[in-house]
């Protein structure tokens, strides 16, 4: 057991030590020892928050990663961390703020480092755009799982009805687009409607593109095109991670406005989620808990609905968002255990 933990979470432990050390150094140089201790504690809190918000993400990642080669699994852990932390949790929010505010990328980057309060304000104003993109993408992930003619195992009652919708071509996109149009029309100020609608459409297009890219490679043809198939799955996982992380980035600013501390804290969560994903793949967790993947997608569906709801200007606390996902995961694990066939008792021979 100790060897398994060391193998799967050793890299995550190294990143945690480095992130906490970076936070301590940053805090000490900007405010002395008391600031250093405070920043180190905040980094750990942000790491735990990211893990709780993204546990269902880890389950879905595992369902994709189990079909990838060991080489691409390693790339998901190492390269994926660089993309997840530097790209999705640091540069991508800066890009969104630049696009929505009309400021230059360099100017926004300087705001993030030197005027974090103003940067946080701009990022919060970009919330509807972020929620539209992430909400539509995650909604498509959930709908594509539940509305599937090949899905023959169901957990909760709604799944039976949703699976029946699969006979209608492209019904997932129709549902997602209808939800987006309705929310934009009735819940968004006229001045923001075009921008928010565009962001949602981009989320839909990105999902369709990445999903179509993965569909180019049949399972039977994986060996011949392992590199291309691995790249397609890798891209899908990174976009999925981006959709999860955007909500967490905004929530992190409720704890601290320091972009360096936020990046360090979310890095801890991101690497642990990836390590947890690989652990599930190597231990065959999805096969052991038949409803675990169902629970994860219910959590994703709930997160998508929450993100689309926040487009209207309402706020849902991150604690509630995280607890909903965890509740579905726990319930699915319990249901999986209960549904296991009981082994017949055998007489003990002495």
C-alpha positions in Angstrom: 0.0 0.0 0.0 2.8 2.4 0.9 4.6 1.6 -2.4 1.4 2.4 -4.3 0.9 5.7 -2.5 4.6 6.6 -3.1 4.3 5.7 -6.8 1.1 7.5 -7.5 1.4 10.5 -5.3 5.2 11.0 -5.1 5.2 13.6 -7.8 2.2 15.4 -6.2 4.1 15.5 -2.9 7.1 17.1 -4.6 4.9 19.7 -6.2 3.2 20.4 -2.9 6.5 21.0 -1.1 7.6 23.3 -3.9 4.3 25.2 -4.0 4.3 25.7 -0.2 7.9 26.7 -0.3 7.2 29.2 -3.1 4.3 30.7 -1.0 6.6 30.9 2.1 9.3 32.7 0.1 6.8 35.1 -1.6 5.1 35.9 1.7 8.4 36.4 3.6 9.8 38.8 0.9 6.6 40.8 0.8 5.6 40.9 4.5 7.9 39.0 6.8 7.5 35.7 8.7 3.8 36.1 9.7 2.9 36.8 6.1 4.9 33.7 5.0 3.1 31.4 7.4 -0.3 32.9 6.3 0.4 32.4 2.6 1.6 28.8 3.2 -1.6 28.0 5.0 -3.7 29.6 2.3 -1.9 27.6 -0.4 -2.9 24.4 1.4 -6.5 25.5 1.8 -6.7 26.3 -2.0 -5.2 22.9 -2.8 -7.9 21.1 -0.7 -10.6 23.3 -2.3 -9.4 22.4 -5.8 -9.4 18.7 -5.0 -13.0 18.8 -3.6 -14.2 20.8 -6.6 -12.5 18.5 -9.1 -13.0 15.0 -7.7 -15.7 14.2 -10.2 -13.3 15.5 -12.9 -10.8 12.9 -11.8 -13.3 10.1 -12.2 -14.2 11.2 -15.8 -10.5 11.7 -16.5 -10.0 8.1 -15.5 -12.6 6.8 -17.9 -10.7 8.5 -20.7 -7.2 7.8 -19.5 -7.7 4.0 -19.1 -7.8 3.7 -22.9 -4.6 5.7 -23.3 -1.1 4.2 -23.6 1.3 4.4 -20.5 3.3 7.0 -22.3 0.4 9.3 -22.8 -0.7 8.7 -19.2 2.8 10.0 -18.1 2.4 13.0 -20.4 -1.0 13.7 -18.9 0.6 13.8 -15.4 3.8 15.8 -16.3 2.9 17.9 -19.4 -0.7 18.2 -18.3 0.4 19.8 -15.0 2.3 22.6 -16.8 -0.7 23.2 -19.1 -3.1 23.1 -16.2 -1.2 25.4 -13.9 0.6 27.8 -16.2 -1.9 27.7 -19.0 -5.4 27.2 -17.6 -5.1 28.6 -14.1 -2.7 31.5 -14.8 -2.6 32.6 -18.5 -6.2 31.6 -19.6 -7.9 33.9 -17.0 -5.5 36.7 -18.1 -6.6 36.1 -21.7 -10.3 36.2 -20.8 -9.9 39.4 -18.8 -7.9 41.0 -21.7 -10.6 40.0 -24.2 -13.6 41.2 -22.1 -12.0 44.4 -20.8 -10.3 45.6 -23.9 -6.9 45.8 -22.1 -3.7 44.3 -23.5 -2.3 41.0 -22.3 0.8 42.6 -20.9 -1.3 45.2 -19.1 -3.6 42.6 -17.6 -0.5 40.5 -16.5 0.9 43.6 -14.8 -2.5 44.1 -13.0 -2.4 40.5 -11.8 1.0 40.9 -10.3 1.0 44.5 -9.1 -2.7 45.4 -8.6 -4.4 42.1 -7.7 -7.6 43.8 -6.4 -8.2 45.5 -9.7 -7.4 42.3 -11.6 -9.8 40.3 -9.4 -12.5 42.9 -10.1 -12.0 42.5 -13.9 -12.0 38.8 -13.6 -15.2 38.9 -11.6 -16.8 41.0 -14.3 -15.7 38.4 -16.8 -17.7 35.8 -14.8 -20.7 35.5 -17.2 -18.3 34.9 -20.1 -16.4 32.2 -18.2 -19.6 30.6 -16.9 -21.1 30.5 -20.4 -18.0 28.8 -21.9 -17.5 26.3 -19.1 -21.2 25.7 -18.4 -22.0 24.8 -22.0 -18.9 22.6 -22.4 -19.6 20.7 -19.2 -23.3 20.4 -20.0 -22.3 18.7 -23.3 -19.9 16.3 -21.4 -22.8 15.2 -19.1 -25.5 15.0 -21.8 -23.2 13.0 -24.1 -22.7 10.5 -21.4 -26.3 10.1 -20.4 -27.8 10.4 -23.9 -26.1 7.5 -25.5 -27.6 4.5 -27.3 -24.7 2.3 -26.2 -25.2 3.1 -22.5 -26.9 0.0 -21.2 -26.3 0.4 -17.4 -28.3 3.0 -15.5 -28.1 4.1 -11.9 -30.9 6.7 -11.2 -34.3 6.8 -12.9 -33.7 9.9 -15.1 -31.0 8.0 -17.0 -33.6 5.6 -18.6 -35.5 8.6 -20.0 -32.4 10.4 -21.1 -31.0 7.4 -22.9 -34.2 7.2 -24.9 -33.5 10.6 -26.4 -30.4 9.3 -28.2 -32.5 8.2 -31.2 -32.8 11.9 -32.0 -29.7 13.1 -34.0 -27.6 15.8 -32.3 -30.1 16.2 -29.4 -27.4 17.0 -26.9 -26.3 20.0 -28.8 -29.9 21.1 -29.3 -30.6 20.9 -25.5 -27.4 22.8 -24.7 -28.0 25.5 -27.2 -31.6 25.9 -26.2 -30.5 26.3 -22.5 -27.9 28.9 -23.5 -30.3 30.9 -25.6 -33.0 30.9 -22.9 -30.6 32.0 -20.2 -29.1 34.7 -22.3 -32.5 36.0 -23.5 -34.2 36.1 -20.1 -31.3 36.4 -17.6 -28.6 38.5 -19.2 -28.5 42.3 -19.6 -28.9 43.3 -23.3 -25.4 44.9 -23.3 -23.8 41.5 -22.4 -26.1 39.2 -24.4 -23.9 39.0 -27.6 -20.7 38.5 -25.7 -22.1 35.8 -23.4 -23.8 34.0 -26.2 -20.6 34.0 -28.2 -18.7 32.5 -25.2 -21.3 29.8 -24.9 -21.1 29.0 -28.6 -17.4 28.8 -28.4 -17.7 26.3 -25.5 -20.1 24.2 -27.7 -17.8 24.4 -30.8 -14.8 23.4 -28.7 -16.6 20.4 -27.3 -17.8 19.3 -30.7 -14.3 19.8 -32.3 -12.4 17.8 -29.6 -15.1 15.1 -29.5 -15.0 14.8 -33.3 -11.2 14.7 -33.2 -11.4 11.8 -30.7 -14.0 10.0 -32.8 -11.6 9.8 -35.8 -9.8 7.0 -34.0 -11.6 3.7 -33.5 -10.6 1.5 -30.6 -9.6 -1.3 -33.0 -7.3 1.1 -34.8 -5.7 2.4 -31.6 -2.4 0.5 -32.1 -1.8 1.9 -35.5 -2.6 5.4 -34.5 -1.8 5.4 -30.9 0.0 8.8 -31.0 -2.8 10.6 -32.8 -5.5 9.0 -30.6 -3.5 9.8 -27.5 -3.2 13.4 -28.5 -6.9 13.7 -29.2 -7.7 12.3 -25.7 -5.1 14.5 -24.2 -6.6 17.6 -25.7 -10.1 16.5 -24.5 -8.8 16.1 -21.0 -7.1 19.5 -21.0 -10.2 21.3 -22.2 -12.3 19.4 -19.6 -9.8 20.5 -16.9 -10.0 24.1 -18.1 -13.8 24.1 -17.8 -13.5 22.8 -14.2 -10.7 25.1 -13.2 -12.3 28.4 -14.4 -14.9 28.3 -11.6 -12.2 27.4 -9.1 -10.0 30.3 -10.2 -12.8 32.8 -9.5 -13.6 31.2 -6.2 -9.9 31.4 -5.1 -10.1 35.2 -5.3 -12.6 35.1 -2.4 -9.7 33.7 -0.3 -6.8 35.8 -1.6 -6.1 38.3 -4.3 -2.4 37.3 -4.8 -2.1 35.6 -8.2 1.1 33.8 -7.2 -0.5 32.2 -4.1 -3.6 31.3 -6.1 -1.5 29.6 -8.8 0.6 27.7 -6.2 -2.5 26.5 -4.3 -4.4 25.4 -7.4 -1.3 23.7 -8.7 -1.4 21.4 -5.6 -5.0 20.6 -6.3 -4.4 20.0 -10.0 -1.5 17.6 -9.5 -3.3 15.6 -6.8 -6.4 15.3 -9.0 -4.1 13.9 -11.8 -2.4 11.5 -9.4 -5.8 10.4 -8.2 -6.9 9.8 -11.8 -3.9 7.6 -12.5 -4.5 5.7 -9.2 -8.0 4.9 -10.3 -6.8 3.7 -13.7 -4.1 1.5 -12.3 -6.3 0.1 -9.5 -9.3 -0.5 -11.8 -11.5 1.6 -9.6 -14.2 2.2 -12.2 -14.6 -1.5 -12.7 -14.9 -2.1 -8.9 -17.5 0.6 -8.5 -20.0 0.3 -11.3 -21.9 3.5 -10.6 -18.9 5.8 -9.9 -18.8 7.1 -13.4 -22.5 7.8 -13.2 -22.1 9.8 -10.0 -19.2 11.8 -11.5 -21.3 12.8 -14.5 -24.2 13.8 -12.2 -21.8 16.0 -10.4 -20.6 17.5 -13.8 -24.3 18.1 -14.8 -24.9 19.9 -11.5 -21.8 22.0 -12.0 -22.8 22.9 -15.5 -26.3 23.9 -14.3 -24.8 26.0 -11.5 -22.4 27.7 -14.0 -25.2 28.5 -16.4 -27.3 29.8 -13.5 -24.5 32.2 -12.4 -24.6 33.8 -15.8 -27.7 35.6 -14.6 -25.7 37.4 -11.9 -26.5 35.1 -9.0 -23.7 33.5 -6.9 -23.5 30.0 -5.6 -20.9 29.5 -2.9 -18.0 27.2 -3.9 -18.6 25.1 -0.8 -22.0 24.1 -2.1 -20.7 23.4 -5.6 -18.0 21.2 -4.2 -20.3 19.4 -1.8 -22.8 18.5 -4.5 -20.1 16.8 -6.5 -18.8 14.9 -3.5 -22.3 13.9 -2.5 -22.9 12.3 -5.9 -19.6 10.5 -5.8 -20.2 9.2 -2.2 -23.7 8.1 -3.1 -22.5 6.3 -6.3 -19.8 4.4 -4.3 -22.4 3.3 -1.7 -24.8 2.2 -4.4 -22.0 0.3 -6.2 -21.1 -1.6 -3.0 -24.8 -2.4 -2.2 -25.4 -3.7 -5.7 -22.5 -6.1 -5.6 -23.7 -9.7 -5.6 -23.2 -11.5 -2.3 -20.8 -14.4 -2.4 -22.3 -17.6 -1.1 -21.1 -18.6 2.3 -18.9 -21.7 2.3 -18.3 -24.1 5.1 -15.0 -23.7 6.6 -12.8 -26.8 6.6 -10.6 -27.3 9.6 
